[in-house]
């Protein structure tokens, strides 16, 4: 993307959206260990859960052991070490 294209995109953004985007990027920069939350796939899953909640459909849950196993797999796949 060229600088000119980026400037044009920024000019088309509603100022409130631009401020929200700024704070989201700042949080990612300040908390790299939580950058996963802002990935497209994670945000899509968040929207899906929100839609389920709004529709009144039951949300499938898991126990802590299952959740930790999933997080361990994600960490392993990302190549990061557990600290």
ZIMORA-V544611 format. One record per helix or strand of 2 or more residues. SS is the DSSP state (alpha for helix, beta for strand). FROM is the first residue (numbers start at 1). TO is the last residue. Records with the same first field share a line. If there is no record, write none. Layout:
BEGIN
SS = FROM-TO ; FROM-TO
END
This chain:
BEGIN
alpha = 3-12 ; 15-30 ; 32-38 ; 40-55 ; 64-78
END
